[in-house]
């Protein structure tokens, strides 16, 4: 389940949200724009934001009246088995009320928040109140085989029936359930296939580990089918599987991850030396496999490594044309996420110009998931409390290659890494460097990392939005930095852009070392467009000290431009529009005015 979001609508609500966030390390605080300053992220419409969070399955903790949440989310309520927790917390911190998802974590979350605030949780779920347990909400990793029978089963207990426990489940024995040896109701705990009925609830503990191996490019359907067949043949329930395990060389194998997704469990990986240590316990050791990957078995060894020395094989290796699998049983429930090592993930994240309102929801989600965040120190500072609880790796300006290498190294070790760039990660930023290292770095473990790129609002987009619509027609972007690109190549691009009459966004216009390039760019562009051509100078966009100034190509004073400034030079068609406040809008027409006579009464081209 995603990390919870604390939603604050007022400054006092933000204060309560911040105090609660201290008790929820992964939680984020979202604030209403215009009323709440200093939140991790902002929003403009309360209703739209709450509904978006709810649809995404994000637990919602609203620091507001219960009525706000009820009226907003009521149209979305349909399947209570799929709803995330929704809680209302009084603005003065005097009450915590779980409204939805009581059996999906809301009740437990309410108690945690109430403890943090020193008040009582208003839990109304009958089973929780009477017996201190929700039978349709087993602990993480446990699965209830017949949830449809849970409600009448609990009703019978509330009416005075007794129950018997068949199996081992400390979370049940620690409750106040009315246990009796000769009870008519049964709670059965088993890793084996069992359906349950109105008088028997069947719980599957997370005690099975699936070990898998396959050839490179194996059809995922082949491996998922083999695993299903192995479980069925052994009479084992897929709901009791805690983890899918394999050799680290298979960390990027789609078939392995397909099995994990189908079972709803983590995929974890071991080095060959760890698997080789399991050789004495293998039923089918193979010298051929040893010669190939450095251990005498993958499927059996991975399953055994996952369950530990006290575990045992319950389904030895089975083979298909291109895959193998085996099943091992652990003596006690497993935390699949703590087994072996995960496939590392690297998200190259564009955080926009800096302010929270300009960060995309995808970027927010990547940062929330990350265990480690790598970036230029200024960018990490801009993210502020968004990175609370993360391992931060701040490097200096000019250490771009070191940043990318460190991010790949951390991800290759199994971490969830975010490498942040200002603006858009793929525009003069870190994404291309990451792929260059993957292309030329020669590191096989880097190539097994899952890499994604998350777009952000670029500096040219932000500058254009602040100025009006100067990018309304064809445009290009050119960096004036000759650190990595020879100046003759940059000059050739300037000539081409000037000749083609593009609007031009000039990145890296000057630095302490580079002081002549912008003047040369001004000279080249002036040869092909009027001296009155609008120029937008946008500095520190989305940050303290933001300044947007409009001048002309002839009036551009290059000495007033620094490395924090983006320069937008209009085309010959770019136009100024006076504003009522004395300022100026800048836009580049696309040609719609010429079609006025062919527009019908509905405002559509005829």
Beta strands, then each sheet from edge to edge (+ up, - down):
strand 1: 5-8
strand 2: 28-32
strand 3: 41-43
strand 4: 60-63
strand 5: 86-89
strand 6: 96-100
strand 7: 143-144
strand 8: 163-166
strand 9: 185-189
strand 10: 200-204
strand 11: 208-214
strand 12: 241-247
strand 13: 266-270
strand 14: 312-319
strand 15: 323-329
strand 16: 341-342
strand 17: 345-350
strand 18: 372-376
strand 19: 391-395
strand 20: 416-421
strand 21: 450-454
strand 22: 468-469
strand 23: 475-479
strand 24: 503-507
strand 25: 534-539
strand 26: 547-552
strand 27: 565-569
strand 28: 574-578
strand 29: 584-588
sheet 1: 3+ 2+ 1+ 4+ 5+ 6-
sheet 2: 7+ 10- 9- 8-
sheet 3: 14+ 15- 11+ 12+ 13+ 16-
sheet 4: 19+ 18+ 20+ 17+ 21+
sheet 5: 22+ 29+ 28-
sheet 6: 23+ 24+ 27- 25+ 26-
end
